[in-house]
Amino acid sequence: MPHHCPDALSLITHWARLRPYQVALFSAGEALTFAGVFALVERAAIHLTAFGLGPAASFAVLAQSRTEILLLHYAALRVGSTMILIDPNLAADAAAMAYAHSGAQALFYDAALFATAREFCAPSACHPVGEIRTRPWPSALADWPTA
């Protein structure tokens, strides 16, 4: 009898219901509970959709390893998008080439890498990675950016 292995989103949902206040992720002095991870993944998924990044879309991430990369990865799974990581240690021209060849429709970047990102990414397609936590919730569909 084959063994079913639940996907990451199912596990987060399960543990958010079963033990919402248990720490799920600890990074850079920040502790996130399962409920907190679930809420941030849902929030990021809503924003990805608002940016036009749904099923079959792709976006790139130019960032140091951090919590937001994991949240964006789970949000990409949630909405059916593909997330492409670009090595933040690449020179600007190499990062630009990686982005151009990736076919990504958007780029999320660390504030520390803003200078690199702005060299090759159109302003309308570039988003600070921290925006998934701080961007206000769209109050109505009319407030959402159009693709």
One Martini backbone bead per residue (centre of mass of N, CA, C, O) as a GRO file, in nm:
protein
  147
    1MET     BB    1   0.094   0.039   0.026
    2PRO     BB    2   0.089   0.355  -0.027
    3HIS     BB    3   0.245   0.644   0.084
    4HIS     BB    4   0.136   0.946   0.207
    5CYS     BB    5   0.270   1.269   0.133
    6PRO     BB    6   0.250   1.561   0.253
    7ASP     BB    7   0.240   1.873   0.193
    8ALA     BB    8   0.345   2.170   0.316
    9LEU     BB    9   0.067   2.311   0.330
   10SER     BB   10  -0.078   2.089   0.488
   11LEU     BB   11   0.106   2.103   0.736
   12ILE     BB   12   0.058   2.395   0.814
   13THR     BB   13  -0.246   2.372   0.846
   14HIS     BB   14  -0.253   2.149   1.055
   15TRP     BB   15  -0.071   2.296   1.274
   16ALA     BB   16  -0.244   2.554   1.295
   17ARG     BB   17  -0.484   2.394   1.420
   18LEU     BB   18  -0.343   2.219   1.647
   19ARG     BB   19  -0.072   2.440   1.695
   20PRO     BB   20  -0.072   2.770   1.671
   21TYR     BB   21   0.155   2.851   1.919
   22GLN     BB   22   0.372   2.704   1.789
   23VAL     BB   23   0.685   2.694   1.695
   24ALA     BB   24   0.804   2.689   1.346
   25LEU     BB   25   0.998   2.954   1.329
   26PHE     BB   26   1.352   3.043   1.343
   27SER     BB   27   1.480   3.381   1.269
   28ALA     BB   28   1.666   3.634   1.351
   29GLY     BB   29   1.502   3.645   1.641
   30GLU     BB   30   1.244   3.511   1.510
   31ALA     BB   31   0.917   3.397   1.599
   32LEU     BB   32   0.703   3.157   1.443
   33THR     BB   33   0.407   3.041   1.419
   34PHE     BB   34   0.188   2.851   1.261
   35ALA     BB   35  -0.022   3.077   1.237
   36GLY     BB   36   0.177   3.289   1.127
   37VAL     BB   37   0.263   3.140   0.874
   38PHE     BB   38  -0.016   3.104   0.753
   39ALA     BB   39  -0.087   3.408   0.736
   40LEU     BB   40   0.160   3.495   0.558
   41VAL     BB   41   0.100   3.310   0.321
   42GLU     BB   42  -0.177   3.424   0.257
   43ARG     BB   43  -0.085   3.713   0.216
   44ALA     BB   44   0.119   3.656  -0.011
   45ALA     BB   45  -0.087   3.526  -0.206
   46ILE     BB   46  -0.259   3.777  -0.244
   47HIS     BB   47  -0.026   3.952  -0.361
   48LEU     BB   48   0.048   3.780  -0.599
   49THR     BB   49  -0.230   3.802  -0.730
   50ALA     BB   50  -0.227   4.116  -0.746
   51PHE     BB   51   0.040   4.090  -0.943
   52GLY     BB   52  -0.036   3.839  -1.145
   53LEU     BB   53   0.061   3.565  -0.969
   54GLY     BB   54  -0.036   3.277  -1.080
   55PRO     BB   55  -0.094   3.044  -1.266
   56ALA     BB   56   0.204   2.993  -1.456
   57ALA     BB   57   0.367   3.185  -1.309
   58SER     BB   58   0.660   3.399  -1.249
   59PHE     BB   59   0.921   3.456  -1.001
   60ALA     BB   60   1.175   3.644  -0.850
   61VAL     BB   61   1.460   3.614  -0.613
   62LEU     BB   62   1.664   3.876  -0.451
   63ALA     BB   63   1.806   3.721  -0.169
   64GLN     BB   64   1.865   3.653   0.128
   65SER     BB   65   1.845   3.431   0.358
   66ARG     BB   66   1.498   3.407   0.462
   67THR     BB   67   1.181   3.402   0.560
   68GLU     BB   68   1.052   3.525   0.297
   69ILE     BB   69   1.136   3.300   0.107
   70LEU     BB   70   0.962   3.081   0.232
   71LEU     BB   71   0.691   3.230   0.208
   72LEU     BB   72   0.703   3.261  -0.102
   73HIS     BB   73   0.714   2.964  -0.166
   74TYR     BB   74   0.440   2.887  -0.039
   75ALA     BB   75   0.275   3.094  -0.203
   76ALA     BB   76   0.338   2.975  -0.477
   77LEU     BB   77   0.203   2.707  -0.420
   78ARG     BB   78  -0.080   2.824  -0.356
   79VAL     BB   79  -0.105   2.975  -0.665
   80GLY     BB   80   0.090   2.822  -0.891
   81SER     BB   81   0.371   2.924  -0.887
   82THR     BB   82   0.702   3.027  -0.973
   83MET     BB   83   1.013   3.016  -0.803
   84ILE     BB   84   1.313   3.216  -0.848
   85LEU     BB   85   1.643   3.196  -0.762
   86ILE     BB   86   1.882   3.453  -0.705
   87ASP     BB   87   2.196   3.510  -0.657
   88PRO     BB   88   2.319   3.765  -0.446
   89ASN     BB   89   2.639   3.722  -0.542
   90LEU     BB   90   2.599   3.836  -0.800
   91ALA     BB   91   2.651   4.016  -1.043
   92ALA     BB   92   2.457   4.236  -1.200
   93ASP     BB   93   2.483   4.108  -1.490
   94ALA     BB   94   2.418   3.817  -1.398
   95ALA     BB   95   2.143   3.877  -1.271
   96ALA     BB   96   2.016   3.992  -1.527
   97MET     BB   97   2.043   3.735  -1.695
   98ALA     BB   98   1.883   3.548  -1.511
   99TYR     BB   99   1.621   3.710  -1.529
  100ALA     BB  100   1.584   3.712  -1.837
  101HIS     BB  101   1.591   3.382  -1.857
  102SER     BB  102   1.345   3.309  -1.660
  103GLY     BB  103   1.056   3.464  -1.724
  104ALA     BB  104   0.989   3.662  -1.519
  105GLN     BB  105   0.735   3.903  -1.401
  106ALA     BB  106   0.901   3.930  -1.125
  107LEU     BB  107   1.066   4.104  -0.839
  108PHE     BB  108   1.218   4.014  -0.538
  109TYR     BB  109   1.386   4.222  -0.288
  110ASP     BB  110   1.631   4.337  -0.111
  111ALA     BB  111   1.726   4.633   0.011
  112ALA     BB  112   2.038   4.574  -0.027
  113LEU     BB  113   1.959   4.505  -0.357
  114PHE     BB  114   1.841   4.753  -0.508
  115ALA     BB  115   2.069   4.847  -0.700
  116THR     BB  116   2.065   4.587  -0.866
  117ALA     BB  117   1.763   4.567  -0.944
  118ARG     BB  118   1.735   4.855  -1.093
  119GLU     BB  119   1.919   4.778  -1.345
  120PHE     BB  120   1.684   4.538  -1.463
  121CYS     BB  121   1.414   4.638  -1.331
  122ALA     BB  122   1.109   4.723  -1.352
  123PRO     BB  123   0.932   4.906  -1.133
  124SER     BB  124   0.655   4.739  -1.169
  125ALA     BB  125   0.826   4.448  -1.103
  126CYS     BB  126   0.932   4.563  -0.829
  127HIS     BB  127   0.979   4.414  -0.494
  128PRO     BB  128   0.993   4.416  -0.177
  129VAL     BB  129   1.011   4.150   0.033
  130GLY     BB  130   0.872   4.301   0.286
  131GLU     BB  131   0.587   4.356   0.150
  132ILE     BB  132   0.437   4.093   0.249
  133ARG     BB  133   0.399   4.237   0.543
  134THR     BB  134   0.331   4.569   0.479
  135ARG     BB  135   0.126   4.562   0.280
  136PRO     BB  136  -0.167   4.648   0.221
  137TRP     BB  137  -0.465   4.547   0.204
  138PRO     BB  138  -0.690   4.494  -0.016
  139SER     BB  139  -1.009   4.648  -0.013
  140ALA     BB  140  -1.036   4.606  -0.326
  141LEU     BB  141  -1.017   4.520  -0.646
  142ALA     BB  142  -0.953   4.818  -0.738
  143ASP     BB  143  -0.669   4.817  -0.563
  144TRP     BB  144  -0.552   4.632  -0.753
  145PRO     BB  145  -0.325   4.545  -0.952
  146THR     BB  146  -0.264   4.529  -1.283
  147ALA     BB  147  -0.142   4.316  -1.543
   0.00000   0.00000   0.00000
